[in-house]
Amino acid sequence: MTTQSSIELKDLILKTDIGTYGPGDVVPDHHVLDLTLAIAPTLVLIEGDSMAQVFDYDDLVADIRHLAGQGHRDTQEWLVTQIAQLCARYTAIDAAEIYLRKVPVGDGTGTLGVRLAVDRADLARLAKAP
């Protein structure tokens, strides 16, 4: 078996403005992000307890929170795309799975979300995009 490692962020509530709603529509209370980042095992299976040896995800989380709060978006897909573009800036990230969902939907219960998985090649293309 090949050694694999990841960082998982679950249930991060984002303060964001997504969608257009009319009278009688259920307006989401919030949007929730799950993010799984594939990183090199050498950044997890370390020789000592030192931040210099690991991927420091704090900047990425701060970038995502800042991005989410920037203006109105019509779609969840656009914010997911922008989060993928942020991930592409970090060379330590080999792949990412992004799941963004809004709560509640429909009859006032449940969630509705968008999931995107990008690999190293996708991240390389996104990093080169203007």
C-alpha positions in Angstrom: 0.0 0.0 0.0 1.2 3.5 -0.9 1.3 5.9 2.0 -1.2 8.7 1.6 -2.1 11.7 3.7 -4.6 14.5 3.8 -5.9 17.4 5.8 -9.6 17.5 6.4 -11.6 20.6 7.2 -15.3 19.8 8.1 -18.3 22.0 8.7 -16.7 25.4 8.3 -19.6 27.9 8.2 -18.8 30.6 5.7 -20.3 34.1 5.8 -21.2 34.5 2.2 -23.9 35.9 -0.1 -24.9 33.4 -2.7 -28.1 33.2 -4.7 -31.2 35.2 -5.6 -34.4 34.4 -3.8 -38.0 35.5 -4.3 -40.9 35.9 -2.0 -41.8 32.6 -0.4 -38.4 31.0 -1.2 -36.4 29.3 1.5 -33.3 31.4 2.0 -30.3 29.5 3.4 -29.2 30.4 6.9 -25.6 29.6 6.0 -23.2 27.8 3.7 -21.0 25.1 5.0 -17.6 24.0 3.6 -15.9 20.6 3.8 -12.4 20.5 2.3 -10.1 17.6 1.9 -6.5 18.3 0.8 -4.1 15.6 -0.4 -0.6 16.5 0.7 2.7 14.7 0.7 3.0 12.1 3.5 6.3 13.7 4.5 4.2 16.7 5.8 2.2 14.4 8.2 4.6 11.5 9.0 7.2 13.8 10.6 10.4 13.3 12.6 9.6 15.8 15.4 6.9 18.1 16.7 7.7 21.2 14.6 5.4 23.4 12.5 8.3 23.8 10.1 7.8 20.2 9.0 4.0 20.4 8.3 1.6 22.1 6.0 0.3 25.2 7.9 -3.3 25.4 6.7 -4.2 28.6 8.7 -3.4 30.9 5.8 -5.6 28.9 3.5 -8.5 28.9 5.9 -8.1 32.7 6.3 -8.0 33.2 2.6 -11.2 31.1 2.1 -13.0 33.1 4.8 -11.9 36.4 3.2 -12.9 35.2 -0.3 -16.3 34.0 0.9 -17.1 37.4 2.3 -16.3 39.3 -0.9 -19.5 40.4 -2.6 -22.5 38.6 -4.0 -22.3 35.4 -6.1 -25.2 33.9 -8.1 -24.0 30.3 -7.7 -22.3 28.0 -5.2 -20.3 26.7 -8.2 -18.5 30.0 -8.6 -17.3 30.0 -5.0 -16.2 26.4 -5.3 -14.2 27.3 -8.4 -12.6 30.3 -6.5 -11.7 28.0 -3.6 -10.1 25.6 -6.1 -8.1 28.5 -7.5 -6.9 29.4 -3.9 -5.8 25.8 -3.3 -3.8 26.0 -6.6 -1.7 28.7 -5.0 -0.3 26.3 -2.4 2.4 24.0 -3.8 2.0 21.6 -0.9 -1.5 20.7 -2.0 -1.5 17.7 -4.5 -5.3 17.4 -4.8 -8.5 18.8 -3.3 -12.0 17.8 -2.8 -14.3 20.8 -2.1 -17.9 20.4 -0.9 -20.0 23.5 -0.3 -23.6 23.2 0.8 -26.4 25.5 1.8 -28.7 25.0 4.8 -31.7 24.7 4.7 -33.3 24.1 1.3 -36.7 23.2 -0.1 -39.2 22.8 2.7 -36.8 24.3 5.2 -34.9 21.1 5.9 -31.9 19.4 4.4 -28.9 20.7 2.5 -28.0 21.2 -1.1 -24.4 21.3 -2.2 -21.8 21.2 -4.9 -18.8 18.9 -4.8 -15.6 19.3 -6.9 -12.5 17.1 -6.9 -9.4 18.4 -8.6 -6.1 16.6 -9.0 -2.5 17.9 -9.4 -2.9 18.5 -13.1 -6.1 20.5 -12.5 -4.4 22.6 -9.8 -1.4 23.3 -12.1 -3.8 24.6 -14.8 -5.7 26.7 -12.2 -2.4 28.1 -10.9 -1.5 29.3 -14.4 -4.9 30.8 -15.2 -5.1 34.6 -15.1 
